[in-house]
């Protein structure tokens, strides 16, 4: 997965910079309207459990299979500002973009 510069700016602007122990975790789990959904949470980084995409963002090995060729971006609009996974592998997505199917 590639991490867009907009994500780094979002994390900096919201004082969510890594402190050496914590990172933004991006994962995939079963559920949502389309069968699989993205998970975002701040986790204590454990190299035995996670791997780092860069100094800000990490994932686990299982999720990385679903995130291959994806791009994480931060998008702002009048009604919302959200982290979005742009997934070219997805066959379908739900209307809000939080879930997908392969």
N, C-alpha and C positions, 0 to 999 in steps of 0.2 A: 504494500500500500504506500502510496505517495502522500506526503503531508504538505498541503498548500501553505504558503506564507501567511494567508489570512488566518489560519488556525493559530500560528505562533503569535500573531498580533492580538488575537482575541484572548489568548491565555495571558499574555503580558498585560493587556489593558484591564483584565479582571483579577490581577494579582494571583494567577494560578501557575506561576513559573515553577518548574521543578525545584525542590529543595534538596536534591540529592537522594531522597528517600521515596518521594511520591511522584507519580506520573499520571497522565490521562490514559486510561485503559479503553481501548476500542475492541469490542468483542461481538460475537454473533451467537444467538441462542434460538432454539425453537420457539415459535409463538408469533403473535401479530396476525394481521389480516391476511398476509400472503404466505405464511408458513414459517418464516425466519425473521428475526428482528435484530437490529443493532443495539448494542449495550454500550453506554458511555458512563464511566465512573472514575473517580480518583482512587488510585490504589497505592499501597506501599510496594515499591518495586522489589521483586524477588527474582533474581536471575535464574533460579531453578524452576520458576513457575511462568515467567513472562520473558519476552525478548523486546528490545527497544527498536522502534523504527527510527527514532532520533532522540534527542535529549528531552523531548516533551511527551512523546506518545509511545505506548507499548501495547502489546497484544499477547495472546497465547497461541501455541502452535495450531490447535484445532481451528480457531477462528481465522488464523492467517490463510488457511486454505480457501475460505470464502471471501477473503479480502484481497486476494491476488488480483493485480491490475486495477485496483480501486484507487480513488483519490479522496482524501478527507479535506473538506473545505468548510469555511465559515461563511454563511450567507445572511445578509440583512435585507429586510423589506419593511414596508410601513407597518405591517401587523406582527412581525416576528423576527427574531434573530436566532439562528440555529446552526449546529454542526450537522453537516450532511455528508454521507458517504455516496460519492458518485461511483456506481457499480456497473461497469459495462457487461458484466457476466449475468446480471439479473434478467430473467425472462419476463418477469412482471414485478410491479411494485404497487403498494397501496397509495392512496391519494395523498397521504401526509408524508410519504417517503421513509417512514420508520421501519417498514418491513418489506421483504422481497421474497421471490422464489427463484430457483435456478432451474 
